[in-house]
């Protein structure tokens, strides 16, 4: 019950809710704390398949770090997101290079969904953008990543994320407080309006 209450409170104070207030638009927030990009794609893809996206809907996907992954289990409808340090056995497979490759491909899926939804999907940097590790033997991935970061699906450039707007003291777990979410929403508002006007 406490967790559910916290989730409801966090959704109301989140930057999407604050941004929706600024542009006087209803907001339905399907995100959860620590949600991975694949998990967001899963939700959006399912909604598209089930015909639950209206022509007037604008979809924002908060893109955090590449080390957050999605877990699907057989014989269960539970979908979970995990950070790699929460699942140490995954580190044998999910190297930094592997997670960057997955991240690039996740962005390509979002880009395809954006095309399908006539440009009404936008990505938002909520954590520092991904960088290619120096010891990566596949430096050509940098070109791929740069191309995805230059795509018009992004609401803003990679120099700014949620925590650049940090105000006051963080909440437990290092999460952003209400003032931070409000400041980030104010930063995004003119950018979102400009993107909507270009549709």
Rosetta blueprint (number, residue, H / E / L):
1 X L
2 X H
3 X H
4 X H
5 X H
6 X H
7 X H
8 X H
9 X H
10 X H
11 X H
12 X H
13 X H
14 X L
15 X H
16 X H
17 X H
18 X H
19 X H
20 X H
21 X H
22 X H
23 X L
24 X L
25 X L
26 X L
27 X L
28 X L
29 X L
30 X L
31 X L
32 X L
33 X L
34 X L
35 X L
36 X L
37 X H
38 X H
39 X H
40 X H
41 X H
42 X H
43 X H
44 X H
45 X H
46 X H
47 X H
48 X H
49 X H
50 X L
51 X L
52 X L
53 X L
54 X L
55 X L
56 X L
57 X L
58 X L
59 X E
60 X E
61 X E
62 X E
63 X E
64 X L
65 X L
66 X L
67 X L
68 X E
69 X E
70 X E
71 X E
72 X E
73 X L
74 X L
75 X L
76 X L
77 X L
78 X L
79 X E
80 X E
81 X E
82 X E
83 X E
84 X H
85 X H
86 X H
87 X L
88 X H
89 X H
90 X H
91 X H
92 X H
93 X L
94 X L
95 X L
96 X H
97 X H
98 X H
99 X H
100 X H
101 X H
102 X H
103 X H
104 X H
105 X H
106 X H
107 X H
108 X H
109 X H
110 X H
111 X H
112 X H
113 X H
114 X H
115 X H
116 X H
117 X L
118 X L
119 X L
120 X L
121 X E
122 X E
123 X E
124 X E
125 X E
126 X L
127 X L
128 X L
129 X L
130 X L
131 X L
132 X L
133 X L
134 X L
135 X L
136 X L
137 X L
138 X L
139 X L
140 X L
141 X H
142 X H
143 X H
144 X H
145 X H
146 X H
147 X H
148 X H
149 X H
150 X L
151 X L
152 X L
153 X L
154 X E
155 X L
156 X L
157 X L
158 X L
159 X L
160 X L
161 X L
162 X H
163 X H
164 X H
165 X H
166 X L
167 X L
168 X L
169 X L
170 X L
171 X L
172 X H
173 X H
174 X H
175 X L
176 X L
177 X L
178 X H
179 X H
180 X H
181 X H
182 X H
183 X H
184 X H
185 X H
186 X H
187 X H
188 X H
189 X H
190 X H
191 X H
192 X H
193 X H
194 X H
195 X H
196 X H
197 X H
198 X L
199 X L
